[in-house]
Amino acid sequence: MSAFQAYAGAYEHEGGAFAWRCYATARIHEVRRREHGPLPRPPKGRKWVSPARHGCEQDVSCLVDETVEEFSQILLQVQAAQRDAEPASA
């Protein structure tokens, strides 16, 4: 098995911003909560997969290379991203 590498990213859904991060043994290009569907069409050479959940992890789909047959992921988290505060009006 390959070593775990850190991956992170962000996406928007219905006007909300979400950040994700995890460690995985295969390159993860994107993660989406399952309830944030439908999933966008995967780019050529990639596919969406649903990894096994560990403990209380969220139900997600991961975008991986099409050649990935099996991988492991840990500490997967998707949460609402904090937006920068707007400057106070003068």
PyMOL Python script that loads the backbone (N, CA, C, O; Angstrom):
from pymol import cmd

cmd.read_pdbstr("""\
ATOM      1  N   MET A   1       0.846  -1.174   0.000  1.00  0.00           N
ATOM      2  CA  MET A   1       0.000   0.000   0.000  1.00  0.00           C
ATOM      3  C   MET A   1       0.889   1.234   0.000  1.00  0.00           C
ATOM      4  O   MET A   1       1.940   1.246   0.640  1.00  0.00           O
ATOM      5  N   SER A   2       0.473   2.266  -0.712  1.00  0.00           N
ATOM      6  CA  SER A   2       1.209   3.529  -0.772  1.00  0.00           C
ATOM      7  C   SER A   2       1.063   4.298   0.530  1.00  0.00           C
ATOM      8  O   SER A   2       0.166   4.030   1.330  1.00  0.00           O
ATOM      9  N   ALA A   3       1.950   5.249   0.727  1.00  0.00           N
ATOM     10  CA  ALA A   3       1.877   6.111   1.905  1.00  0.00           C
ATOM     11  C   ALA A   3       0.734   7.104   1.771  1.00  0.00           C
ATOM     12  O   ALA A   3       0.356   7.477   0.661  1.00  0.00           O
ATOM     13  N   PHE A   4       0.190   7.526   2.887  1.00  0.00           N
ATOM     14  CA  PHE A   4      -0.876   8.524   2.878  1.00  0.00           C
ATOM     15  C   PHE A   4      -0.288   9.893   2.571  1.00  0.00           C
ATOM     16  O   PHE A   4       0.757  10.263   3.107  1.00  0.00           O
ATOM     17  N   GLN A   5      -0.961  10.640   1.708  1.00  0.00           N
ATOM     18  CA  GLN A   5      -0.583  12.003   1.353  1.00  0.00           C
ATOM     19  C   GLN A   5      -1.747  12.927   1.704  1.00  0.00           C
ATOM     20  O   GLN A   5      -2.904  12.507   1.676  1.00  0.00           O
ATOM     21  N   ALA A   6      -1.450  14.161   2.030  1.00  0.00           N
ATOM     22  CA  ALA A   6      -2.496  15.136   2.361  1.00  0.00           C
ATOM     23  C   ALA A   6      -3.058  15.756   1.086  1.00  0.00           C
ATOM     24  O   ALA A   6      -2.309  16.086   0.166  1.00  0.00           O
ATOM     25  N   TYR A   7      -4.382  15.913   1.036  1.00  0.00           N
ATOM     26  CA  TYR A   7      -5.066  16.556  -0.079  1.00  0.00           C
ATOM     27  C   TYR A   7      -6.114  17.500   0.493  1.00  0.00           C
ATOM     28  O   TYR A   7      -6.682  17.246   1.556  1.00  0.00           O
ATOM     29  N   ALA A   8      -6.363  18.587  -0.221  1.00  0.00           N
ATOM     30  CA  ALA A   8      -7.358  19.562   0.237  1.00  0.00           C
ATOM     31  C   ALA A   8      -7.892  20.332  -0.962  1.00  0.00           C
ATOM     32  O   ALA A   8      -7.257  20.384  -2.015  1.00  0.00           O
ATOM     33  N   GLY A   9      -9.042  20.917  -0.792  1.00  0.00           N
ATOM     34  CA  GLY A   9      -9.647  21.705  -1.856  1.00  0.00           C
ATOM     35  C   GLY A   9     -10.896  22.394  -1.353  1.00  0.00           C
ATOM     36  O   GLY A   9     -11.167  22.424  -0.152  1.00  0.00           O
ATOM     37  N   ALA A  10     -11.652  22.945  -2.281  1.00  0.00           N
ATOM     38  CA  ALA A  10     -12.876  23.669  -1.938  1.00  0.00           C
ATOM     39  C   ALA A  10     -13.846  23.588  -3.108  1.00  0.00           C
ATOM     40  O   ALA A  10     -13.445  23.344  -4.246  1.00  0.00           O
ATOM     41  N   TYR A  11     -15.119  23.794  -2.817  1.00  0.00           N
ATOM     42  CA  TYR A  11     -16.141  23.860  -3.852  1.00  0.00           C
ATOM     43  C   TYR A  11     -17.315  24.683  -3.345  1.00  0.00           C
ATOM     44  O   TYR A  11     -17.404  24.975  -2.152  1.00  0.00           O
ATOM     45  N   GLU A  12     -18.208  25.054  -4.240  1.00  0.00           N
ATOM     46  CA  GLU A  12     -19.406  25.799  -3.881  1.00  0.00           C
ATOM     47  C   GLU A  12     -20.630  24.963  -4.184  1.00  0.00           C
ATOM     48  O   GLU A  12     -20.659  24.206  -5.154  1.00  0.00           O
ATOM     49  N   HIS A  13     -21.644  25.109  -3.340  1.00  0.00           N
ATOM     50  CA  HIS A  13     -22.914  24.416  -3.549  1.00  0.00           C
ATOM     51  C   HIS A  13     -24.037  25.310  -3.045  1.00  0.00           C
ATOM     52  O   HIS A  13     -24.055  25.710  -1.882  1.00  0.00           O
ATOM     53  N   GLU A  14     -24.973  25.617  -3.938  1.00  0.00           N
ATOM     54  CA  GLU A  14     -26.136  26.450  -3.610  1.00  0.00           C
ATOM     55  C   GLU A  14     -25.734  27.722  -2.864  1.00  0.00           C
ATOM     56  O   GLU A  14     -26.354  28.082  -1.864  1.00  0.00           O
ATOM     57  N   GLY A  15     -24.712  28.388  -3.347  1.00  0.00           N
ATOM     58  CA  GLY A  15     -24.269  29.652  -2.769  1.00  0.00           C
ATOM     59  C   GLY A  15     -23.390  29.534  -1.542  1.00  0.00           C
ATOM     60  O   GLY A  15     -22.902  30.548  -1.042  1.00  0.00           O
ATOM     61  N   GLY A  16     -23.173  28.332  -1.044  1.00  0.00           N
ATOM     62  CA  GLY A  16     -22.310  28.141   0.115  1.00  0.00           C
ATOM     63  C   GLY A  16     -20.950  27.634  -0.304  1.00  0.00           C
ATOM     64  O   GLY A  16     -20.828  26.895  -1.280  1.00  0.00           O
ATOM     65  N   ALA A  17     -19.933  28.027   0.426  1.00  0.00           N
ATOM     66  CA  ALA A  17     -18.564  27.583   0.150  1.00  0.00           C
ATOM     67  C   ALA A  17     -18.206  26.470   1.140  1.00  0.00           C
ATOM     68  O   ALA A  17     -18.505  26.562   2.331  1.00  0.00           O
ATOM     69  N   PHE A  18     -17.562  25.420   0.625  1.00  0.00           N
ATOM     70  CA  PHE A  18     -17.177  24.284   1.447  1.00  0.00           C
ATOM     71  C   PHE A  18     -15.714  23.949   1.206  1.00  0.00           C
ATOM     72  O   PHE A  18     -15.232  23.984   0.074  1.00  0.00           O
ATOM     73  N   ALA A  19     -15.020  23.628   2.280  1.00  0.00           N
ATOM     74  CA  ALA A  19     -13.616  23.232   2.195  1.00  0.00           C
ATOM     75  C   ALA A  19     -13.524  21.764   2.596  1.00  0.00           C
ATOM     76  O   ALA A  19     -14.249  21.304   3.478  1.00  0.00           O
ATOM     77  N   TRP A  20     -12.624  21.034   1.939  1.00  0.00           N
ATOM     78  CA  TRP A  20     -12.430  19.630   2.283  1.00  0.00           C
ATOM     79  C   TRP A  20     -10.949  19.340   2.455  1.00  0.00           C
ATOM     80  O   TRP A  20     -10.088  20.039   1.920  1.00  0.00           O
ATOM     81  N   ARG A  21     -10.677  18.287   3.217  1.00  0.00           N
ATOM     82  CA  ARG A  21      -9.298  17.832   3.402  1.00  0.00           C
ATOM     83  C   ARG A  21      -9.318  16.379   3.853  1.00  0.00           C
ATOM     84  O   ARG A  21     -10.268  15.914   4.484  1.00  0.00           O
ATOM     85  N   CYS A  22      -8.257  15.685   3.516  1.00  0.00           N
ATOM     86  CA  CYS A  22      -8.132  14.294   3.923  1.00  0.00           C
ATOM     87  C   CYS A  22      -6.720  13.807   3.633  1.00  0.00           C
ATOM     88  O   CYS A  22      -5.902  14.525   3.058  1.00  0.00           O
ATOM     89  N   TYR A  23      -6.458  12.596   4.035  1.00  0.00           N
ATOM     90  CA  TYR A  23      -5.226  11.886   3.701  1.00  0.00           C
ATOM     91  C   TYR A  23      -5.650  10.654   2.925  1.00  0.00           C
ATOM     92  O   TYR A  23      -6.604   9.978   3.310  1.00  0.00           O
ATOM     93  N   ALA A  24      -4.961  10.353   1.846  1.00  0.00           N
ATOM     94  CA  ALA A  24      -5.336   9.205   1.026  1.00  0.00           C
ATOM     95  C   ALA A  24      -4.108   8.580   0.384  1.00  0.00           C
ATOM     96  O   ALA A  24      -3.051   9.204   0.287  1.00  0.00           O
ATOM     97  N   THR A  25      -4.270   7.339  -0.052  1.00  0.00           N
ATOM     98  CA  THR A  25      -3.178   6.620  -0.700  1.00  0.00           C
ATOM     99  C   THR A  25      -3.199   6.786  -2.213  1.00  0.00           C
ATOM    100  O   THR A  25      -2.294   6.307  -2.896  1.00  0.00           O
ATOM    101  N   ALA A  26      -4.212   7.454  -2.749  1.00  0.00           N
ATOM    102  CA  ALA A  26      -4.294   7.771  -4.180  1.00  0.00           C
ATOM    103  C   ALA A  26      -4.683   9.240  -4.299  1.00  0.00           C
ATOM    104  O   ALA A  26      -5.348   9.779  -3.414  1.00  0.00           O
ATOM    105  N   ARG A  27      -4.278   9.881  -5.374  1.00  0.00           N
ATOM    106  CA  ARG A  27      -4.564  11.299  -5.588  1.00  0.00           C
ATOM    107  C   ARG A  27      -6.066  11.539  -5.621  1.00  0.00           C
ATOM    108  O   ARG A  27      -6.780  10.925  -6.413  1.00  0.00           O
ATOM    109  N   ILE A  28      -6.543  12.432  -4.762  1.00  0.00           N
ATOM    110  CA  ILE A  28      -7.945  12.841  -4.754  1.00  0.00           C
ATOM    111  C   ILE A  28      -7.998  14.257  -5.313  1.00  0.00           C
ATOM    112  O   ILE A  28      -7.391  15.177  -4.765  1.00  0.00           O
ATOM    113  N   HIS A  29      -8.722  14.417  -6.394  1.00  0.00           N
ATOM    114  CA  HIS A  29      -8.802  15.704  -7.069  1.00  0.00           C
ATOM    115  C   HIS A  29      -9.911  16.583  -6.502  1.00  0.00           C
ATOM    116  O   HIS A  29      -9.807  17.809  -6.510  1.00  0.00           O
ATOM    117  N   GLU A  30     -10.966  15.952  -6.012  1.00  0.00           N
ATOM    118  CA  GLU A  30     -12.092  16.709  -5.483  1.00  0.00           C
ATOM    119  C   GLU A  30     -12.906  15.808  -4.567  1.00  0.00           C
ATOM    120  O   GLU A  30     -12.928  14.589  -4.736  1.00  0.00           O
ATOM    121  N   VAL A  31     -13.569  16.415  -3.604  1.00  0.00           N
ATOM    122  CA  VAL A  31     -14.457  15.701  -2.692  1.00  0.00           C
ATOM    123  C   VAL A  31     -15.755  16.492  -2.624  1.00  0.00           C
ATOM    124  O   VAL A  31     -15.741  17.723  -2.615  1.00  0.00           O
ATOM    125  N   ARG A  32     -16.865  15.788  -2.578  1.00  0.00           N
ATOM    126  CA  ARG A  32     -18.183  16.411  -2.408  1.00  0.00           C
ATOM    127  C   ARG A  32     -18.993  15.608  -1.407  1.00  0.00           C
ATOM    128  O   ARG A  32     -18.966  14.377  -1.426  1.00  0.00           O
ATOM    129  N   ARG A  33     -19.713  16.299  -0.532  1.00  0.00           N
ATOM    130  CA  ARG A  33     -20.676  15.612   0.319  1.00  0.00           C
ATOM    131  C   ARG A  33     -21.732  14.996  -0.580  1.00  0.00           C
ATOM    132  O   ARG A  33     -22.117  15.586  -1.589  1.00  0.00           O
ATOM    133  N   ARG A  34     -22.193  13.830  -0.222  1.00  0.00           N
ATOM    134  CA  ARG A  34     -23.190  13.147  -1.042  1.00  0.00           C
ATOM    135  C   ARG A  34     -24.472  13.964  -1.169  1.00  0.00           C
ATOM    136  O   ARG A  34     -25.101  13.951  -2.227  1.00  0.00           O
ATOM    137  N   GLU A  35     -24.875  14.676  -0.112  1.00  0.00           N
ATOM    138  CA  GLU A  35     -26.109  15.468  -0.186  1.00  0.00           C
ATOM    139  C   GLU A  35     -25.941  16.719  -1.050  1.00  0.00           C
ATOM    140  O   GLU A  35     -26.921  17.414  -1.316  1.00  0.00           O
ATOM    141  N   HIS A  36     -24.724  17.016  -1.490  1.00  0.00           N
ATOM    142  CA  HIS A  36     -24.464  18.160  -2.363  1.00  0.00           C
ATOM    143  C   HIS A  36     -24.493  17.748  -3.830  1.00  0.00           C
ATOM    144  O   HIS A  36     -23.757  18.296  -4.650  1.00  0.00           O
ATOM    145  N   GLY A  37     -25.333  16.795  -4.151  1.00  0.00           N
ATOM    146  CA  GLY A  37     -25.445  16.326  -5.528  1.00  0.00           C
ATOM    147  C   GLY A  37     -26.412  17.170  -6.316  1.00  0.00           C
ATOM    148  O   GLY A  37     -27.040  18.070  -5.758  1.00  0.00           O
ATOM    149  N   PRO A  38     -26.547  16.908  -7.586  1.00  0.00           N
ATOM    150  CA  PRO A  38     -25.840  15.840  -8.285  1.00  0.00           C
ATOM    151  C   PRO A  38     -24.374  16.210  -8.522  1.00  0.00           C
ATOM    152  O   PRO A  38     -24.010  17.384  -8.583  1.00  0.00           O
ATOM    153  N   LEU A  39     -23.561  15.186  -8.650  1.00  0.00           N
ATOM    154  CA  LEU A  39     -22.133  15.400  -8.873  1.00  0.00           C
ATOM    155  C   LEU A  39     -21.893  15.927 -10.279  1.00  0.00           C
ATOM    156  O   LEU A  39     -22.583  15.535 -11.221  1.00  0.00           O
ATOM    157  N   PRO A  40     -20.908  16.820 -10.422  1.00  0.00           N
ATOM    158  CA  PRO A  40     -20.563  17.264 -11.774  1.00  0.00           C
ATOM    159  C   PRO A  40     -19.985  16.103 -12.583  1.00  0.00           C
ATOM    160  O   PRO A  40     -19.426  15.162 -12.021  1.00  0.00           O
ATOM    161  N   ARG A  41     -20.123  16.178 -13.879  1.00  0.00           N
ATOM    162  CA  ARG A  41     -19.577  15.135 -14.747  1.00  0.00           C
ATOM    163  C   ARG A  41     -18.055  15.086 -14.558  1.00  0.00           C
ATOM    164  O   ARG A  41     -17.400  16.128 -14.580  1.00  0.00           O
ATOM    165  N   PRO A  42     -17.493  13.901 -14.375  1.00  0.00           N
ATOM    166  CA  PRO A  42     -16.034  13.822 -14.181  1.00  0.00           C
ATOM    167  C   PRO A  42     -15.293  14.151 -15.470  1.00  0.00           C
ATOM    168  O   PRO A  42     -15.744  13.777 -16.553  1.00  0.00           O
ATOM    169  N   PRO A  43     -14.162  14.844 -15.370  1.00  0.00           N
ATOM    170  CA  PRO A  43     -13.341  15.092 -16.561  1.00  0.00           C
ATOM    171  C   PRO A  43     -12.825  13.770 -17.131  1.00  0.00           C
ATOM    172  O   PRO A  43     -12.786  12.758 -16.432  1.00  0.00           O
ATOM    173  N   LYS A  44     -12.441  13.788 -18.370  1.00  0.00           N
ATOM    174  CA  LYS A  44     -11.895  12.590 -19.021  1.00  0.00           C
ATOM    175  C   LYS A  44     -10.708  12.071 -18.214  1.00  0.00           C
ATOM    176  O   LYS A  44      -9.829  12.838 -17.824  1.00  0.00           O
ATOM    177  N   GLY A  45     -10.693  10.774 -17.971  1.00  0.00           N
ATOM    178  CA  GLY A  45      -9.604  10.150 -17.231  1.00  0.00           C
ATOM    179  C   GLY A  45      -9.804  10.111 -15.729  1.00  0.00           C
ATOM    180  O   GLY A  45      -8.915   9.682 -14.994  1.00  0.00           O
ATOM    181  N   ARG A  46     -10.979  10.562 -15.261  1.00  0.00           N
ATOM    182  CA  ARG A  46     -11.270  10.552 -13.824  1.00  0.00           C
ATOM    183  C   ARG A  46     -12.643   9.946 -13.577  1.00  0.00           C
ATOM    184  O   ARG A  46     -13.457   9.827 -14.493  1.00  0.00           O
ATOM    185  N   LYS A  47     -12.889   9.565 -12.333  1.00  0.00           N
ATOM    186  CA  LYS A  47     -14.183   8.988 -11.967  1.00  0.00           C
ATOM    187  C   LYS A  47     -14.512   9.342 -10.520  1.00  0.00           C
ATOM    188  O   LYS A  47     -13.621   9.595  -9.710  1.00  0.00           O
ATOM    189  N   TRP A  48     -15.805   9.356 -10.213  1.00  0.00           N
ATOM    190  CA  TRP A  48     -16.274   9.561  -8.847  1.00  0.00           C
ATOM    191  C   TRP A  48     -16.406   8.195  -8.175  1.00  0.00           C
ATOM    192  O   TRP A  48     -16.940   7.257  -8.768  1.00  0.00           O
ATOM    193  N   VAL A  49     -15.923   8.083  -6.946  1.00  0.00           N
ATOM    194  CA  VAL A  49     -16.071   6.866  -6.156  1.00  0.00           C
ATOM    195  C   VAL A  49     -16.539   7.237  -4.759  1.00  0.00           C
ATOM    196  O   VAL A  49     -16.338   8.362  -4.300  1.00  0.00           O
ATOM    197  N   SER A  50     -17.159   6.288  -4.096  1.00  0.00           N
ATOM    198  CA  SER A  50     -17.608   6.486  -2.715  1.00  0.00           C
ATOM    199  C   SER A  50     -16.758   5.611  -1.808  1.00  0.00           C
ATOM    200  O   SER A  50     -16.963   4.398  -1.743  1.00  0.00           O
ATOM    201  N   PRO A  51     -15.806   6.215  -1.108  1.00  0.00           N
ATOM    202  CA  PRO A  51     -14.927   5.414  -0.246  1.00  0.00           C
ATOM    203  C   PRO A  51     -15.669   4.906   0.990  1.00  0.00           C
ATOM    204  O   PRO A  51     -16.704   5.448   1.379  1.00  0.00           O
ATOM    205  N   ALA A  52     -15.122   3.866   1.591  1.00  0.00           N
ATOM    206  CA  ALA A  52     -15.674   3.341   2.839  1.00  0.00           C
ATOM    207  C   ALA A  52     -15.574   4.428   3.911  1.00  0.00           C
ATOM    208  O   ALA A  52     -14.601   5.180   3.964  1.00  0.00           O
ATOM    209  N   ARG A  53     -16.588   4.491   4.752  1.00  0.00           N
ATOM    210  CA  ARG A  53     -16.587   5.483   5.835  1.00  0.00           C
ATOM    211  C   ARG A  53     -15.931   4.890   7.069  1.00  0.00           C
ATOM    212  O   ARG A  53     -16.061   3.699   7.352  1.00  0.00           O
ATOM    213  N   HIS A  54     -15.219   5.751   7.802  1.00  0.00           N
ATOM    214  CA  HIS A  54     -14.573   5.354   9.052  1.00  0.00           C
ATOM    215  C   HIS A  54     -15.241   6.116  10.182  1.00  0.00           C
ATOM    216  O   HIS A  54     -15.277   7.346  10.164  1.00  0.00           O
ATOM    217  N   GLY A  55     -15.768   5.401  11.163  1.00  0.00           N
ATOM    218  CA  GLY A  55     -16.358   6.057  12.325  1.00  0.00           C
ATOM    219  C   GLY A  55     -17.452   7.030  11.955  1.00  0.00           C
ATOM    220  O   GLY A  55     -18.435   6.657  11.315  1.00  0.00           O
ATOM    221  N   CYS A  56     -17.286   8.271  12.352  1.00  0.00           N
ATOM    222  CA  CYS A  56     -18.321   9.285  12.135  1.00  0.00           C
ATOM    223  C   CYS A  56     -18.035  10.159  10.913  1.00  0.00           C
ATOM    224  O   CYS A  56     -18.584  11.255  10.805  1.00  0.00           O
ATOM    225  N   GLU A  57     -17.187   9.693   9.992  1.00  0.00           N
ATOM    226  CA  GLU A  57     -16.892  10.488   8.803  1.00  0.00           C
ATOM    227  C   GLU A  57     -18.142  10.704   7.958  1.00  0.00           C
ATOM    228  O   GLU A  57     -19.081   9.909   7.995  1.00  0.00           O
ATOM    229  N   GLN A  58     -18.134  11.787   7.203  1.00  0.00           N
ATOM    230  CA  GLN A  58     -19.260  12.142   6.359  1.00  0.00           C
ATOM    231  C   GLN A  58     -19.345  11.246   5.132  1.00  0.00           C
ATOM    232  O   GLN A  58     -18.344  10.688   4.682  1.00  0.00           O
ATOM    233  N   ASP A  59     -20.562  11.118   4.596  1.00  0.00           N
ATOM    234  CA  ASP A  59     -20.794  10.349   3.386  1.00  0.00           C
ATOM    235  C   ASP A  59     -20.408  11.235   2.203  1.00  0.00           C
ATOM    236  O   ASP A  59     -21.063  12.244   1.941  1.00  0.00           O
ATOM    237  N   VAL A  60     -19.352  10.864   1.495  1.00  0.00           N
ATOM    238  CA  VAL A  60     -18.812  11.703   0.432  1.00  0.00           C
ATOM    239  C   VAL A  60     -18.546  10.895  -0.838  1.00  0.00           C
ATOM    240  O   VAL A  60     -18.568   9.664  -0.834  1.00  0.00           O
ATOM    241  N   SER A  61     -18.297  11.621  -1.910  1.00  0.00           N
ATOM    242  CA  SER A  61     -17.802  11.046  -3.161  1.00  0.00           C
ATOM    243  C   SER A  61     -16.465  11.707  -3.447  1.00  0.00           C
ATOM    244  O   SER A  61     -16.290  12.903  -3.217  1.00  0.00           O
ATOM    245  N   CYS A  62     -15.526  10.924  -3.948  1.00  0.00           N
ATOM    246  CA  CYS A  62     -14.177  11.420  -4.247  1.00  0.00           C
ATOM    247  C   CYS A  62     -13.908  11.291  -5.737  1.00  0.00           C
ATOM    248  O   CYS A  62     -14.238  10.275  -6.349  1.00  0.00           O
ATOM    249  N   LEU A  63     -13.311  12.316  -6.316  1.00  0.00           N
ATOM    250  CA  LEU A  63     -12.917  12.291  -7.719  1.00  0.00           C
ATOM    251  C   LEU A  63     -11.466  11.825  -7.775  1.00  0.00           C
ATOM    252  O   LEU A  63     -10.567  12.489  -7.257  1.00  0.00           O
ATOM    253  N   VAL A  64     -11.250  10.671  -8.413  1.00  0.00           N
ATOM    254  CA  VAL A  64      -9.923  10.070  -8.508  1.00  0.00           C
ATOM    255  C   VAL A  64      -9.603   9.778  -9.964  1.00  0.00           C
ATOM    256  O   VAL A  64     -10.475   9.865 -10.828  1.00  0.00           O
ATOM    257  N   ASP A  65      -8.347   9.429 -10.233  1.00  0.00           N
ATOM    258  CA  ASP A  65      -7.965   9.022 -11.584  1.00  0.00           C
ATOM    259  C   ASP A  65      -8.711   7.739 -11.951  1.00  0.00           C
ATOM    260  O   ASP A  65      -8.942   6.880 -11.100  1.00  0.00           O
ATOM    261  N   GLU A  66      -9.077   7.623 -13.200  1.00  0.00           N
ATOM    262  CA  GLU A  66      -9.843   6.476 -13.672  1.00  0.00           C
ATOM    263  C   GLU A  66      -9.120   5.150 -13.439  1.00  0.00           C
ATOM    264  O   GLU A  66      -9.767   4.110 -13.315  1.00  0.00           O
ATOM    265  N   THR A  67      -7.805   5.175 -13.377  1.00  0.00           N
ATOM    266  CA  THR A  67      -7.021   3.945 -13.199  1.00  0.00           C
ATOM    267  C   THR A  67      -6.992   3.451 -11.751  1.00  0.00           C
ATOM    268  O   THR A  67      -6.532   2.338 -11.495  1.00  0.00           O
ATOM    269  N   VAL A  68      -7.474   4.257 -10.803  1.00  0.00           N
ATOM    270  CA  VAL A  68      -7.459   3.854  -9.393  1.00  0.00           C
ATOM    271  C   VAL A  68      -8.481   2.736  -9.182  1.00  0.00           C
ATOM    272  O   VAL A  68      -9.671   2.902  -9.452  1.00  0.00           O
ATOM    273  N   GLU A  69      -7.997   1.611  -8.700  1.00  0.00           N
ATOM    274  CA  GLU A  69      -8.874   0.468  -8.426  1.00  0.00           C
ATOM    275  C   GLU A  69      -9.286   0.436  -6.957  1.00  0.00           C
ATOM    276  O   GLU A  69     -10.416   0.084  -6.620  1.00  0.00           O
ATOM    277  N   GLU A  70      -8.354   0.806  -6.101  1.00  0.00           N
ATOM    278  CA  GLU A  70      -8.600   0.719  -4.673  1.00  0.00           C
ATOM    279  C   GLU A  70      -7.694   1.734  -3.977  1.00  0.00           C
ATOM    280  O   GLU A  70      -6.544   1.930  -4.370  1.00  0.00           O
ATOM    281  N   PHE A  71      -8.223   2.365  -2.952  1.00  0.00           N
ATOM    282  CA  PHE A  71      -7.417   3.301  -2.176  1.00  0.00           C
ATOM    283  C   PHE A  71      -7.983   3.393  -0.772  1.00  0.00           C
ATOM    284  O   PHE A  71      -9.109   2.967  -0.513  1.00  0.00           O
ATOM    285  N   SER A  72      -7.199   3.950   0.122  1.00  0.00           N
ATOM    286  CA  SER A  72      -7.624   4.168   1.494  1.00  0.00           C
ATOM    287  C   SER A  72      -7.560   5.660   1.773  1.00  0.00           C
ATOM    288  O   SER A  72      -6.709   6.372   1.241  1.00  0.00           O
ATOM    289  N   GLN A  73      -8.469   6.116   2.612  1.00  0.00           N
ATOM    290  CA  GLN A  73      -8.446   7.509   3.025  1.00  0.00           C
ATOM    291  C   GLN A  73      -8.747   7.564   4.517  1.00  0.00           C
ATOM    292  O   GLN A  73      -9.440   6.706   5.063  1.00  0.00           O
ATOM    293  N   ILE A  74      -8.210   8.595   5.162  1.00  0.00           N
ATOM    294  CA  ILE A  74      -8.448   8.784   6.591  1.00  0.00           C
ATOM    295  C   ILE A  74      -8.635  10.264   6.874  1.00  0.00           C
ATOM    296  O   ILE A  74      -8.218  11.120   6.093  1.00  0.00           O
ATOM    297  N   LEU A  75      -9.254  10.546   7.978  1.00  0.00           N
ATOM    298  CA  LEU A  75      -9.447  11.912   8.459  1.00  0.00           C
ATOM    299  C   LEU A  75     -10.094  12.804   7.402  1.00  0.00           C
ATOM    300  O   LEU A  75      -9.708  13.962   7.242  1.00  0.00           O
ATOM    301  N   LEU A  76     -11.067  12.273   6.689  1.00  0.00           N
ATOM    302  CA  LEU A  76     -11.743  13.030   5.650  1.00  0.00           C
ATOM    303  C   LEU A  76     -12.776  13.955   6.284  1.00  0.00           C
ATOM    304  O   LEU A  76     -13.593  13.523   7.097  1.00  0.00           O
ATOM    305  N   GLN A  77     -12.732  15.231   5.904  1.00  0.00           N
ATOM    306  CA  GLN A  77     -13.633  16.219   6.486  1.00  0.00           C
ATOM    307  C   GLN A  77     -14.055  17.220   5.424  1.00  0.00           C
ATOM    308  O   GLN A  77     -13.234  17.696   4.640  1.00  0.00           O
ATOM    309  N   VAL A  78     -15.362  17.538   5.409  1.00  0.00           N
ATOM    310  CA  VAL A  78     -15.903  18.592   4.562  1.00  0.00           C
ATOM    311  C   VAL A  78     -16.669  19.520   5.486  1.00  0.00           C
ATOM    312  O   VAL A  78     -17.529  19.074   6.246  1.00  0.00           O
ATOM    313  N   GLN A  79     -16.361  20.807   5.424  1.00  0.00           N
ATOM    314  CA  GLN A  79     -17.066  21.753   6.299  1.00  0.00           C
ATOM    315  C   GLN A  79     -17.280  23.075   5.585  1.00  0.00           C
ATOM    316  O   GLN A  79     -16.577  23.420   4.635  1.00  0.00           O
ATOM    317  N   ALA A  80     -18.274  23.804   6.074  1.00  0.00           N
ATOM    318  CA  ALA A  80     -18.548  25.118   5.497  1.00  0.00           C
ATOM    319  C   ALA A  80     -17.315  25.985   5.676  1.00  0.00           C
ATOM    320  O   ALA A  80     -16.740  26.056   6.762  1.00  0.00           O
ATOM    321  N   ALA A  81     -16.915  26.645   4.590  1.00  0.00           N
ATOM    322  CA  ALA A  81     -15.737  27.515   4.632  1.00  0.00           C
ATOM    323  C   ALA A  81     -16.142  28.870   5.162  1.00  0.00           C
ATOM    324  O   ALA A  81     -17.210  29.385   4.828  1.00  0.00           O
ATOM    325  N   GLN A  82     -15.298  29.443   5.981  1.00  0.00           N
ATOM    326  CA  GLN A  82     -15.572  30.775   6.495  1.00  0.00           C
ATOM    327  C   GLN A  82     -15.244  31.799   5.441  1.00  0.00           C
ATOM    328  O   GLN A  82     -14.185  31.748   4.816  1.00  0.00           O
ATOM    329  N   ARG A  83     -16.143  32.719   5.246  1.00  0.00           N
ATOM    330  CA  ARG A  83     -15.914  33.792   4.274  1.00  0.00           C
ATOM    331  C   ARG A  83     -15.248  34.961   4.993  1.00  0.00           C
ATOM    332  O   ARG A  83     -15.491  35.194   6.177  1.00  0.00           O
ATOM    333  N   ASP A  84     -14.411  35.687   4.267  1.00  0.00           N
ATOM    334  CA  ASP A  84     -13.769  36.856   4.857  1.00  0.00           C
ATOM    335  C   ASP A  84     -14.828  37.878   5.229  1.00  0.00           C
ATOM    336  O   ASP A  84     -15.794  38.099   4.499  1.00  0.00           O
ATOM    337  N   ALA A  85     -14.622  38.494   6.381  1.00  0.00           N
ATOM    338  CA  ALA A  85     -15.564  39.528   6.820  1.00  0.00           C
ATOM    339  C   ALA A  85     -15.500  40.730   5.873  1.00  0.00           C
ATOM    340  O   ALA A  85     -14.428  41.114   5.406  1.00  0.00           O
ATOM    341  N   GLU A  86     -16.650  41.304   5.607  1.00  0.00           N
ATOM    342  CA  GLU A  86     -16.666  42.503   4.747  1.00  0.00           C
ATOM    343  C   GLU A  86     -16.150  43.680   5.541  1.00  0.00           C
ATOM    344  O   GLU A  86     -16.409  43.783   6.740  1.00  0.00           O
ATOM    345  N   PRO A  87     -15.418  44.573   4.885  1.00  0.00           N
ATOM    346  CA  PRO A  87     -14.896  45.737   5.601  1.00  0.00           C
ATOM    347  C   PRO A  87     -16.036  46.628   6.117  1.00  0.00           C
ATOM    348  O   PRO A  87     -17.077  46.755   5.473  1.00  0.00           O
ATOM    349  N   ALA A  88     -15.825  47.234   7.277  1.00  0.00           N
ATOM    350  CA  ALA A  88     -16.829  48.126   7.838  1.00  0.00           C
ATOM    351  C   ALA A  88     -16.972  49.348   6.967  1.00  0.00           C
ATOM    352  O   ALA A  88     -15.987  49.869   6.445  1.00  0.00           O
ATOM    353  N   SER A  89     -18.205  49.809   6.809  1.00  0.00           N
ATOM    354  CA  SER A  89     -18.426  51.017   5.982  1.00  0.00           C
ATOM    355  C   SER A  89     -18.005  52.254   6.753  1.00  0.00           C
ATOM    356  O   SER A  89     -18.155  52.327   7.972  1.00  0.00           O
ATOM    357  N   ALA A  90     -17.473  53.228   6.017  1.00  0.00           N
ATOM    358  CA  ALA A  90     -16.950  54.438   6.660  1.00  0.00           C
ATOM    359  C   ALA A  90     -18.021  55.448   6.920  1.00  0.00           C
ATOM    360  O   ALA A  90     -17.742  56.520   7.457  1.00  0.00           O
TER     361      ALA A  90
END
""", "prot")
cmd.dss("prot")
cmd.show_as("cartoon", "prot")
cmd.util.cbc("prot")
cmd.orient("prot")
